[in-house]
Amino acid sequence: MSWVRAGKGTHYAWAILFVGVLGTTSALGFARFGYTMILPSMKEGLKLSYAQMGLLGSGNFLGYLVFSLVGGFLATKYGPRKVITLSMLLVGITMALTGRSDGFAFALAMRTLTGMGSGGVNVPVMALPAIWFGAERRGMAAGILVCGSGLGLIITGQLVPQIVSAYGAEGWRYCWYFLGLTILVISLASYALLRDAPEENRLLVFGGRGPFPASATASSPLTSVFRNRVLWHLAGIYFLFGFSYIIYATFFAASLIQGGLSPMAAGRLWALVGFLSVGSGFIFGTVSDFIGRNRALTLVFSMHALAYFAFALTNGLAGYYFSAVLFGLSAWSIPSIMAASVGDYAGPRLAPAALGFITVVFGIGQAIGPALAGYIADFTRSFALAFFLAGAAASLGILGSLRLRAEKAF
């Protein structure tokens, strides 16, 4: 069999990245972060408490947690294409049904199912760079994929307030309808364009010398993922990111509105975060290709900690903008560095399963964060302590990143 090397025409890996960006825009930008902007009007429409708002977020992340592991192992066994497409269909349907919620219980069920679908999309998508790109391009490729989160922030930050304004008290329902139907359309494009591996198109990996790096054909059983200390270390660092950033993302708009900003002003600030974050994964993912994954993680966690502490301490626009800019510039860097790290340590064949494993631990942090922050906000009638907690977790992330081993585990 003859293989086509990268550099002879446009490599199909770039089409894979395009579909992957659509996937992260759907599974994260719309399905997860859209909730941040819809949350205030949904709270009023369903008469929810702050604790219930947090529990809806936690339900979503619990579903994400469960299916991150399942989706990663299914993608390893059956290929990413089928798992991503079916999971995206689940996301679209349940998001549209969220707009039909008549109370907390149904909304919680739909948000949990949406989370399951999001995990089934995002984990296999983020493993694609390990399959289609060589190690020297892996951080860059993973960084491009996470641009979808920023695109979702931009779109929801601008679109959701306009829909809510146009439809009044029922506007939050139409937001869910629109986002859900959009994801259903994207799922069709994903099925048409995705391929499970370069050899399906008789290609080499982009930036590689063979169909796969040597580690891709290793005979390590899937259970080796759970036995490896470096992957557990990565999982612990990822937990701290999930716990801290989701507190910031979930209660960003609610905190600003509680502080006196209008929903439109809060939406513009959230859109700024999204605009700045679009290139964050690409920048720091590429940086990690040059300076090492551990040093890049340390830098990003430092920026996050400053952003969270600043948001907790400020009560004026200058402080809000400082925090938003700092977070936006580095927002989605850690998922891209983690995806590249998993490819380094586990190899392409096991990358979906390994990424699913560390994402489960990451998801535990995401599930705990919003619920705990919501109870704190209810008790203190302020979000300041919750954002302090996020800053403390990010500070622990700095220490964990500094101790991360640089050499490969597999």
N, C-alpha and C positions, 0 to 999 in steps of 0.2 A: 504493500500500500504506500502511495506517495502522500507526503504531508506538505501543506502550504505553510511557509514560515511568515511570521509577522513582518510587515514591511513591503510585501507584495500586494498592493491594494489596501483597502480598508479592512482591517481584521474584524471578524464578526463579534469579537469580544466587546466592541463599542456598541453594537446593537443590544447585546446582553446588558450592558451598563444602562442604556437608555430605558429598557424595560424595567430594570432594577430600580431606577429613579422613580418611575411611575409607581412601582410597588411600595417604596418607602413613603412616597407622597400620600398614597392611599392608606396604608396600614398605620402610619405614624402621623403624618401631617394632617390628614383628615380625621381618621378614626380616633386618634388619641388627643391631639392638640386642638382639634376643632372643639372638643368638649370644653376647653378652657374659655373660649369666647362665648359658647352657647350657655355655659353654666349659670351666669347671673340671671338671665331671663327664664331659663328652665327652672331655676330655684323658685322664682316667683310664680311661674305657671303651675307647678306641682306642690307649692307650699312646703319646700324642703328646708331642713335645718342645715347648718354648716357641717354637722357631723354626717348627715345623710349625703350631702354633696361629696364629702370625702369618701364615704363608703361606696358611692357610685364609681369614683375613681379607683378605689381599691378592688371592686368587683371586676372592673375592666382589666386591671393588672393581674388579678388572680387568674382570670381566664388566659391572659397572655402567658403567665408563668406556666400553667399546666400544658398548654399546647406548644410552648417553645421547645420543651424537651421532646414531646411526641412528634412535633413537626420536623425537628432536626433529625431524629432517627428515621422517620418516614422518608425524608428527602435523601438520606444516605442509602436507604434500601430501594426506593422506587424512583428516585430522581427528583430534582427541584421543580420541574415544569408542572407536573400534575398537582403536587402539594401546594405550590404557590397559587395556581389558578383556582382550585377548589376552595382554598382558604379565603381568597379574595372575594369569591362569590358569597361566602358566609358573611364576610365583613359588610358588603354592600347591602345584603338583605336585612341583616339585623340593625344596621344603622338607619335604614328607612323605617323599620318597625319601631325604632326608638321614638320616632316622631309621633307614633300612635299611643305612647304611654299615657295612662290615666292615673298613675300613682307610682310610688317609690318602688314597689315590688316588681312590677313589669319592667320599669326602667332599669332596675338592677339586673334582671335576667338578660335583657337585651345587651346591656353594656358588658356583661360577663361573656356572652357569646361573641360579641364584637372583639373582645380581647383575645378570645381563643383563635378567631380568624386572623387577627393581627399577628399573633405569634407564629401561626402557620405560614404567613406571608414573609414576615421580616427575617426570621432566622435563616430559611433557605436563601432568601435574596442576599443577605449579608455574607453568606458562604460562597457566593458566586465568584468573588475575586480570587479566592483560594483555588478554584477550579479552572478559571479562565486566564489568570495572570501569574507570571513568575514572581518570585519573592521581592525583586527589586522594584516592581510596579504595584505590589499588593496594597500598600498603604494608600497610594494615590487613588487606586481603583475603589477601595472601600470608602475613601473620602468623597468621591463623586457620588456614590450611592446614597450617602446620608444627606446629600443636598436636598433630597426629597422632603426631609423633615422641615427644612427652612422654607422650601416652596409652599408646603402646606400651611406654615405659619403666615406667610405673606397673604396667601389666598383667603384663609379663614379670618385673618385679622382685618382684611378689607371687606370681605363679602358678608360675613355673619352680621355685623352691626347694620348693614344696609338692608338685609333681608328682615331682620328683627324690626327695624324702623318701618319698613314697607308693610309688614303684616301685623304689626302691633303685638298684642298679647299671645297670639298664636304663631308669631314669627319663628320662635325656636323650633317648632315642629317642621316648618318648611325648610329650615337649615338642614335638619337631619334627612329630609326627603331628597334634597338636592345633592348632598354629599354622598348619600347611599347610591343613588342612581348613577352618579358620576363614576363611582368605583365599579359598579357592574359593567359599565362600558369599558373601563380600563382592563377588567379581567379578560375580556375577549381579545384585546390586543396582546396581553401577556401570553395567552395560550398560543396565539398565532406566531409569535416571534421567539419565545424562549426555546433554548436547547439545553439539554442536561450536561453536555460536555463537548469540548472542542472536536473530538474525533467523530462526532456525528456529522460535522461539516468537513471532515478530513483536514483538520487544522492542528497546529501546535498551539500551546498556550502563548498568549501575547507576552513577549519578553522572555520566553523559555526556549529550551533546546530540544524538547521532546514532547510527545503528547501530554505527559504529566511529569512533574518533578519526581525523583525517585521515591520520596516519602508517600506519594499518592498510591503506590501499589503495595505498600507495606501490608503485612498480614496481621497487624495488631488487631485484636478483637475490639469490639465497641466498648467492652468493659474496661479497657485500658484507659479510656477517657476519665472514668471515675477514680482510677487509682493514681493518677498523676498529680504530684504535689504542685507543680508549676501551674497547672490548670485550676487547681483549688485556690492558689494565690490570686490568679487572674479573676476567678469568680468572686473572691472577697473584695477585691478592688471594684469590680463591677457592681457589687451590692451597694457599696458606698455611693457610687454615682447614681444608681437608681433611686436610692432613698433620698438623696439630697436634691437632685435636679427636679424630681417630680413634685416636691413640695413647692418649689419655686414656680414651676410651670402651671400647676393646678390652681394655685391661689394668687397668681400674679394679678389678673384682672380684678378679682374680688377684693384684694387688698387695696388696689388703687382706687376702686369705686368707694370702698369704705373710707378711704382717706380724703374723699371729696372730688375725685376726678369723674368726669362723665363717662358713660360707656363708650362713646365715640373716641374720647381722648385716650382711654385705656386701650381701645382697639388699635389706635395709631401707634401707641408705644409698643404693643405686642407685635404689630406688623414690622416695626423697626427691628425688633429682635429677630424676626423671621428673615428680613432682608439681609441683616448682617450675618446671620447664621448660615446662609446658603453655601458660602465657600469655606466654612469653618472646618468641616471634616476633610475636605480636599487639602486645605493648607496644612493642618496638623498631621493628617495621615501621610502626606508627602514628607513633612519634616521628620516623622518617625522612621521613614525609609532611610534617612541620612544620619540622624543622631541617636537612633535606637528607640524602641517602644517605651522603655521605662522612663527615659528622660522626657519624652514628649508627654507622657501621662502626668508626670510631676508638674510640668509647666501648665497644662490645662487645669488640673485640680487647683492649682494656686489661683488661677484666674477665677474659677468658680467660687472658691471660698471668699475671695474679695467681693464678688458680686452679691453673694447671699448676705454677708455681714453688712454691706452697704445698704441693701434693701431693708434690712431690719432696723438700721439706725437712722435712716433718713425719713423726713416727712415733707420733702419739697421736690419740685420737678428736677432740679439739678442732680440730686442724689438718685432719683429714679432713672434718669437718663444715663448716669454713670454706671449704675448697676446693669441696666438693659444692654448698654453697649458692650460692657465687659463680658456679660454672659453670651450675648449674641455672637461676638467674635470667636468664641470657643465652644459654642453650645453643643454641637453634634460631633465633636472631635473624638471623644472617648469611644463611642460605638465603632467609629472607623478604625481607630487604633486597636481596639479589641478584636475586630474581625481580622485585621492583618496579623495580630499576634497569634490567634488561633490557627491561622494558616501556617505560620512559622513553626508552631509547636506540635500541631497534630497532623499536618499535611492535608492536601486537598481531599483525599478519599474520606477521611474522618472529620473534616472541617464542619459539615452541617451538624453532626452529632455533638462534637465538642463545643461548638457555638451554642447549640441548644442547651447543653448542660450549664455553661456559665450564664446563659440568659435566664435560666430558671432561678439561679441565685440572685441575679440582677432583678428579676421580677418580684422576688420576695421583698427586696428593698422597696420596689415601687408600690407593692401592695400595702406595706406597713406605713410608708411615708404619708400619703394623703389622709388616711384614717386618723393617725396620731396627730397630724397637724390640724385636722378639722376639730378634734376634741380639744386640743390646746386653744384654738381660736374661740370655740364656744365658751371655754372656762375663763379665759383671760379677756375675752372680747377684743382681742387684738391678734394680728398675725406676726408681731415682732418676734416673740419667743420661738415660733415655728421656723422662721427664717434663720434665727440664731442656731437652731438645731441643725438645719441644713448646712450652715457654714461649718459647724463642728464636724459633721460627717465628711465634708469635702476636705477638711484639714487632715482627718485620718487617712483619706485617700492619698494625700501627698506622701505621708509616711509609708504607706503600703507600696506606692509606686517606686519610691527610692530603694526599697528592698527587693524589687522584682528582679529575678535572674535574667541576664541578657542572653544567655546561650539557649539553644533549642532543647526542648525536652524529648523530642522523638527523633 
